[in-house]
């Protein structure tokens, strides 16, 4: 490609991205958009080659139809890992890439931070401290416990790496099972029901697809081991939230670490807010100081590939969702 690329940067704050792009590709013709509503008109007027987009204001109003319309870009680079907010697209018309892997280590730390919150009973320790009570208690070790990871993508593999360091037995599911580092046993996604009774801890980190929507429902929760702790860093909708509440109230789920929800923000009157055995975070397990720069660095590497006619990294198959 010889002509200067025409690029739209779509985020609620594009200053860092503009500086990085100007330094790396000064010849690029660049427009910016800091909201959802203005993107369709900008695409129509500017006719971009490439759009770099971050889902910064939720899914419902995301302007995916404009991105895949007649004037849409040939390449859409998503700044996060998930692409469920895009719907379906024709990969022969539009190439979509994501930033999967950029936040995997941070999300794995989040998962274990949540699990340790409950195994060490940090809320109880803090309550005792506030009450100035010296009360003997036992810690619950992670060593020799079993962790089931649903989805062995970048995040799942990062979780597995840390789990092995804790001395855990690691089970995992993926669409195409094959032996993987740090995972003791790998199974097809269809074998999930047989694995649930074996798990002391469950980490959910698969994409939201028609095949994964509601894969943790009433039947799966009933099959879980009593006292299980579950962490969800996938997407809202993978776990049936209504059934999760039932499982937290009546068992077998002891506690949950939740970063994603079916409706975001989580409504103020939702019962999850009042449950002491639940940690709630506002879909931020992947957000850390420097994540935007890391994501955009991957984009710039891909932009160099794209202008040079080299195959892009992290191309998403719309049929698979990753």
C-alpha positions in Angstrom: 0.0 0.0 0.0 1.6 3.3 -1.1 -1.1 6.0 -0.3 -1.2 7.4 3.2 -3.7 5.4 5.3 -6.9 7.2 6.3 -7.6 6.3 9.9 -10.3 7.1 12.4 -9.5 6.9 16.1 -12.6 6.1 18.1 -12.4 6.5 21.9 -13.7 8.8 24.6 -10.2 10.2 24.9 -7.9 10.0 21.8 -5.0 12.2 22.9 -2.6 9.4 23.7 -3.5 7.5 20.6 -3.0 10.6 18.4 0.5 11.2 19.8 1.5 7.6 19.3 0.1 7.5 15.8 1.7 10.8 14.7 5.1 9.6 16.0 4.9 6.1 14.3 3.1 7.0 11.1 3.3 10.8 10.5 2.0 10.5 7.0 -1.3 9.0 8.1 -4.5 11.1 7.5 -6.3 11.0 10.9 -9.7 11.9 12.2 -11.0 11.4 15.7 -14.4 10.7 17.3 -15.1 10.7 21.0 -18.6 9.4 21.1 -20.9 6.8 19.5 -23.4 9.2 17.9 -20.9 11.0 15.7 -19.1 8.0 14.2 -21.6 7.1 11.4 -21.5 10.6 9.9 -17.7 10.8 10.2 -17.4 7.4 8.4 -19.7 8.6 5.7 -17.8 11.9 5.1 -14.2 10.6 5.6 -14.4 7.1 4.0 -11.6 5.6 6.2 -9.3 2.7 5.4 -9.0 1.8 9.0 -11.0 2.4 12.2 -9.4 1.8 15.7 -12.3 1.6 18.1 -12.7 1.0 21.9 -16.1 0.1 23.3 -16.1 2.9 26.0 -19.9 3.4 26.6 -21.4 0.0 26.7 -22.9 -2.2 23.9 -26.5 -1.1 23.3 -25.8 2.1 21.3 -22.5 1.0 19.7 -22.6 2.0 16.0 -21.6 -1.3 14.5 -23.9 -0.9 11.4 -21.9 2.1 10.3 -18.6 0.3 10.7 -19.9 -2.5 8.4 -21.8 -0.2 6.0 -20.9 0.9 2.5 -18.4 3.5 3.6 -17.1 1.3 6.4 -13.4 0.6 6.8 -11.6 -2.4 5.2 -10.0 -3.0 8.6 -11.6 -2.5 12.0 -9.2 -2.8 14.9 -10.9 -3.3 18.2 -8.9 -2.0 21.2 -10.2 -4.7 23.6 -10.5 -8.4 23.4 -14.3 -8.9 23.0 -16.1 -8.4 19.7 -19.6 -9.5 20.8 -20.7 -5.8 20.6 -20.2 -5.9 16.8 -22.7 -8.5 15.8 -21.9 -10.4 12.6 -19.8 -9.2 9.7 -18.5 -10.5 6.4 -14.8 -11.2 6.8 -14.4 -11.0 3.0 -15.4 -7.3 3.2 -14.1 -6.2 6.6 -11.1 -7.6 8.5 -11.6 -7.3 12.3 -8.7 -7.6 14.7 -8.7 -7.4 18.5 -6.2 -6.8 21.3 -6.6 -10.2 23.0 -3.7 -10.9 25.3 -2.9 -7.3 26.2 -4.7 -7.5 29.5 -4.4 -11.3 30.2 -1.9 -11.0 33.0 -3.8 -8.2 34.7 -7.1 -10.2 34.5 -5.3 -13.3 35.9 -4.1 -11.3 38.9 -7.7 -10.0 39.3 -9.0 -13.5 39.4 -6.6 -14.7 42.1 -7.0 -11.5 44.1 -10.7 -12.3 44.2 -10.2 -16.0 45.1 -7.7 -15.1 47.9 -10.2 -12.6 49.3 -12.4 -15.5 50.2 -9.9 -18.3 50.9 -8.1 -16.0 53.4 -11.3 -14.4 54.6 -9.9 -10.9 54.2 -13.3 -9.3 54.9 -13.5 -11.2 58.2 -10.0 -10.2 59.2 -10.8 -6.6 58.4 -14.0 -6.8 60.5 -12.0 -8.3 63.4 -9.4 -5.6 63.2 -12.1 -2.9 63.2 -13.7 -4.5 66.2 -10.2 -5.0 67.9 -11.0 -8.7 68.2 -8.2 -11.3 68.4 -10.0 -14.4 67.0 -8.1 -17.5 65.9 -9.0 -18.8 62.4 -7.7 -21.2 59.8 -6.5 -20.2 56.3 -7.7 -22.1 53.3 -4.8 -23.1 51.0 -5.0 -23.1 47.2 -2.4 -25.9 47.1 -3.9 -29.2 46.0 -7.3 -27.6 45.1 -8.8 -28.0 41.7 -9.3 -25.0 39.4 -11.6 -25.3 36.3 -10.9 -22.7 33.6 -13.7 -22.2 31.1 -12.0 -20.8 28.0 -8.3 -21.3 27.5 -7.5 -18.2 25.5 -4.9 -15.6 26.5 -6.6 -14.9 29.8 -7.3 -18.6 30.6 -3.7 -19.5 30.0 -2.4 -16.7 32.2 -4.7 -17.9 35.0 -3.4 -21.5 34.5 0.2 -20.3 34.7 -0.5 -18.7 38.1 -2.5 -21.6 39.3 0.3 -24.0 38.8 2.6 -21.7 40.9 0.0 -22.2 43.7 0.2 -25.9 43.3 -3.3 -26.3 42.0 -4.7 -29.0 39.7 -5.9 -27.2 36.6 -8.7 -28.4 34.3 -9.7 -26.4 31.2 -12.1 -26.3 28.3 -11.7 -25.0 24.9 -13.4 -25.3 21.5 -10.6 -27.4 20.1 -9.0 -29.4 22.9 -5.3 -29.9 22.9 -2.6 -30.3 25.5 -1.4 -26.9 26.8 1.3 -25.7 29.2 0.2 -25.4 32.8 -3.1 -27.2 32.3 -3.3 -30.8 33.6 -6.3 -31.8 31.6 -7.9 -30.1 28.6 -11.4 -31.0 27.5 -13.9 -29.9 24.8 -16.4 -27.3 25.8 -19.2 -29.9 25.5 -17.7 -31.8 28.4 -18.2 -29.0 30.9 -21.0 -30.8 32.9 -18.7 -33.7 33.8 -16.0 -31.3 35.0 -18.1 -29.0 37.3 -18.3 -31.5 40.2 -14.5 -31.8 40.3 -13.8 -28.0 40.7 -13.1 -26.2 44.0 -12.8 -23.0 42.0 -14.1 -21.9 38.6 -12.7 -19.1 36.4 -15.0 -18.1 33.5 -13.1 -16.3 30.7 -14.6 -17.4 27.4 -16.0 -15.0 24.8 -19.8 -14.4 24.6 -21.1 -16.3 21.6 -24.3 -18.0 20.7 -22.7 -21.2 21.9 -21.5 -19.8 25.2 -24.5 -17.6 26.2 -26.0 -19.0 29.4 -23.6 -22.0 29.5 -23.6 -21.6 33.3 -27.3 -22.0 34.1 -29.4 -23.8 36.7 -28.2 -27.3 35.6 -24.6 -26.4 35.6 -24.8 -24.7 39.0 -26.6 -27.7 40.5 -23.7 -29.9 39.3 -21.1 -27.8 41.1 -19.3 -29.0 44.2 -20.6 -27.5 47.4 -18.5 -24.6 48.5 -17.2 -23.7 45.1 -15.9 -20.2 44.4 -16.5 -18.7 40.9 -14.8 -15.8 39.2 -16.2 -14.3 36.0 -14.1 -12.1 33.7 -15.8 -13.2 30.5 -18.9 -11.2 29.3 -22.3 -10.6 30.8 -24.6 -13.4 29.6 -22.2 -16.3 29.8 -23.5 -17.0 33.3 -27.2 -16.8 33.9 -27.3 -14.1 36.4 -30.7 -15.0 37.9 -29.5 -18.6 38.5 -26.2 -17.3 39.9 -28.1 -15.4 42.6 -30.0 -18.5 43.5 -26.8 -20.6 43.7 -25.2 -18.0 45.9 -28.2 -17.9 48.3 -29.0 -21.6 48.5 -25.7 -23.2 47.5 -23.7 -24.8 46.1 -21.8 -21.6 45.3 -20.0 -20.2 48.4 -18.9 -16.9 46.8 -18.4 -15.1 43.5 -16.0 -12.6 42.0 -17.8 -10.7 39.3 -16.4 -8.2 36.8 -19.1 -8.6 34.1 -22.9 -8.4 34.2 -25.9 -8.9 31.9 -26.7 -5.2 32.3 -23.9 -2.7 32.8 -23.9 -0.7 34.9 -25.4 -3.2 37.3 -28.8 -1.7 38.4 -28.7 -0.3 41.9 -31.6 -2.5 43.0 -30.0 -5.8 41.9 -29.7 -8.3 44.7 -26.0 -9.0 44.0 -25.2 -5.6 45.6 -26.4 -6.7 49.0 -24.7 -10.1 49.0 -21.7 -10.3 51.3 -20.3 -13.3 49.5 -19.9 -11.4 46.3 -17.2 -9.1 45.0 -18.4 -6.6 42.3 -16.2 -4.6 40.0 -17.3 -2.4 37.1 -15.9 -4.4 34.2 -12.4 -3.2 35.0 -10.4 -6.3 35.5 -8.5 -5.5 32.2 -7.9 -1.9 33.0 -4.5 -0.9 34.3 -2.1 2.0 33.9 -0.7 1.7 30.4 -3.3 -0.8 28.9 -4.4 1.7 26.2 -0.8 2.2 25.2 -0.2 -1.5 25.1 -3.3 -2.1 23.0 -2.5 0.7 20.6 1.1 -0.5 20.3 -0.3 -3.8 19.0 -2.4 -1.8 16.6 0.6 0.1 15.4 2.5 -3.1 14.8 -0.5 -4.4 12.8 -0.7 -1.1 10.9 2.9 -1.6 9.8 2.0 -5.1 8.7 -1.1 -3.8 6.9 0.7 -1.1 4.9 3.4 -3.6 4.0 0.9 -6.2 2.8 1.7 -8.7 5.6 -0.9 -10.8 7.4 -2.3 -9.1 10.5 -2.1 -10.5 14.0 -5.2 -11.3 16.1 -7.7 -11.5 13.2 -11.1 -12.5 14.5 -13.2 -15.1 12.9 -16.8 -13.9 13.2 -18.1 -17.5 13.3 -15.9 -18.3 16.3 -15.9 -14.8 18.0 -12.1 -14.9 18.5 
